[in-house]
Amino acid sequence: MVTLSLFLAGTQVMAGRKKSDILDQQKELEGIKNQVDEGRRRLDSLQNAEASVSRRISEYDQKISSERKLISRLNKELRQVQDDIAVASAHLGESEVELDRRRRRYLGSLRQFYFAAIDGKSNLTIVPNRELEKHRQIVYLTALAGFQSENVARATDFLARASAELDELSGRNKMVTKLKKNKETSVALETSQRGKQQKNLEVIKRTSREEFDRVLTLQNAAEEMENILARLERERRQVAASGPREVGSSVFATLKGQLPPPYRGRIIVK
């Protein structure tokens, strides 16, 4: 009777321990599931962040591509303006030379007219027959001076137009150069920002992979924990169902060497 009571008590203790183990395992499983849910939420957040950063990188790529095309067009325009400036500068130089040449002719014609007029006044009383000739010469020189004056005016006007064209081209050159520089600066800044976003994207992807691996490990651990709980529950039910009705010689024999002796003392006969 003492042995049977001890066995029953041991069975109850084992059943209690099984139940306690199951409760502990259930709490641990609940904690793992909570970590899995938290990990999934983090993965969703990381995926949203990855999509947002990818959109920003795409926007930077579009801006950079568009501005580089604009810089290419500005380079072509700048080369054309610089070619036009070279042509305008050549025209301006030619105009200055032509104006100087026509001015000298005009001044030469004025000198001839002056000397002819002076010479005509001094010789009129000595050679009266030369009056008509001098008059014709003065008329000719007057017309020549007027013609040279018109040439000077045209050359002056051409020079002014050439100078204005050169000034306009120079202004255009400065404007295009400034716009090109601004666009190049903008491209450099956007390229730098894109690089930072690319680094952020790489960090997010690496964190996502690590979090995915962690969640997968936790899921596997949760599955293993559920299997352990199922096994412990089966064992607990088996222990609970084994009760006094299943106590027999075969069960008692399995406990050989594990039960305490019924009395204290030394065994003298086996």
ABEGO torsion letter per residue (X at the ends): XAAAAAAAAAAAAAAAAAAAAAAAAAAAAAAAAAAAAAAAAAAAAAAAAAAAAAAAAAAAAAAAAAAAAAAAAAAAAAAAAAAAAAAAAAAAAAAAAAAAAAAAAAAAAAAAAAAAAAAAAAAAAABAAAAAAAAAAAAAAAAAAAAAAAAAAAAAAAAAAAAAAAAAAAAAAAAAAAAAAAAAAAAAAAAAAAAAAAAAAAAAAAAAAAAAAAAAAAAAAAAAAAAAAAAAAAAAAAAAAAEAAABBAAAAAAABGABBBABBEBBABX
